C-alpha cells in the first residue's frame, strides 16, 4: 500500500507540473487583461498538433520542439493583436463569448484538418523506468525537469531583467506604468505570446500520456484552472503551487478513496474551484484587492 501511495504521489507531482504550466499561462493572461482565457487549452492543443505535423514531415523532435514554441509565441501575440486589442474596452461578457468562440473554432479546425482520431505522440525522454525505479518513468522525470527549467527561467526573467520588471509593473498598475513611459500594450502582447509558448510546452509534454486528439486538453485545462484559482489568479508562484497540489490530490484521492475513481476526478477539480472561490477567493498566495470608494 505504501508503495502504491508513493507511486501515485510521484505521478501526481509529474502531472501537477503540467497543470502548473497551464495555470501559469492562465495567470499570465489574467494579469495582462484581467480576464481568464478559456481557449488556453485549445491553443496548446493546436500547437501540439503543429509539432506532430512537423515531425510527420520527417523533422526530429528536438527541432520541432523549439519551432513549435516559437510558432505558439507568434500565435499568442496575433490573438492579442487581432482579437483582444479591439475588444479592450468591451464588456466582460463579450470577452467571455469571444474566448468560448475561439475555443470552439480552434477545436473544430483541428478536427477538420487532423480528424478526431487518436494519434500517438512521441516522448523525447522514453517510457522506461527512471534509474531503474518502478516508481517513476523517464517521461515523468523529464516532465518535472522541463517544468522546473521553465519556472527557473521565468523567475530570473521577472526578477532580473528590465522587460520582466516592466511586465510586473504594467500588470500591477498599468496607469502608473504608462506615466513612466512603459509600453503597456506591447507588454500585453508579449505576455500573451509567453503564455501561449508555455501552454505549448505543456501540451507537448502531456500528449504522450493522454494521446493526441482535438479534445486532449479539455480535462487538463479544468485542472489548470483549478490550480490557478487555488494558488491565486494574481500570483504566478501560487499558480505553480496550485497546479502541483491539484495534481497530487487528483492521484491520491482516487487511490485512497476508491469510490471516487477516475470518473469523478474532474468533478473533484470543479469542487476545488468552487470551494476556494467561496472560502478564499484570492487563493492561497493571491493578494486581496481593496478598492477605495
Buried (B, 14 or more C-beta within 10 A) or exposed (E): EEEEEEBBBBBBBBBBBBBBBBBBBBBBBBBBBEBBBBBBBBBBBBBBBBBBBBBEEEBEBEEBBEEBBEBBBEBBBBBBBEBBEEBEEEEEEEBEBBBEEBBEEBBEBBBEEBEEEEBEBBBBBBEEBBEEEEBBBBBBBBBBEBBEEBBEEBBEBBEEEEEBBBBBBBBEEBEEBEEEEBEBBBBBBBBBBBBBBBBBBBBBBBBBBBEBBBBBBBBBBBBBBBBBBBBBBBBBBBBBBBBBBBBBBBBBBBBEEEEBEEEBBBEBBEEBBEEBEEEBEBBBBBEEEEEEE
